[in-house]
């Protein structure tokens, strides 16, 4: 008998001046683009760990666009445009079997289709967060 996986943690939102940052911990693959890009805004171990008011909204948005998993997203509240998808769409298969995809995406999930601009998709089929990679399958040996 298999047990159901634990529920996904709720996406959290953090408001700053001109921008709201959202974070889905279940999709995060710890690429650390955020903490290296803006350590004053993104600081692991601090609560709250995201403080978007610590940098201009343009800089926060620029660093969030570097997040390969799409765990970090933003919404501009200052009237400027939200993230524009990469054109053309770019797909790359990494050595660990994870598909990195950037573009104007519609991703089929168990909850229904989702619009995305950046995702890391499971290539081995053993993820607990279908279709997103969570490094629980064969790719875990490469982490």
Secondary structure, 3 states (H helix, E strand, C coil): CCCCCCCCCCCEEEEECCEEEEECCCCCCCCCHHHHHCCCCECCCCCCCECHHHCCHHHHHHHHCCCCCCCEEEEECCCCCCCCCCCCCEEEECCCCCEEEEEEEEEEECCEEEEEEEEEECCCCCCCECCECCCCCHHHHHC
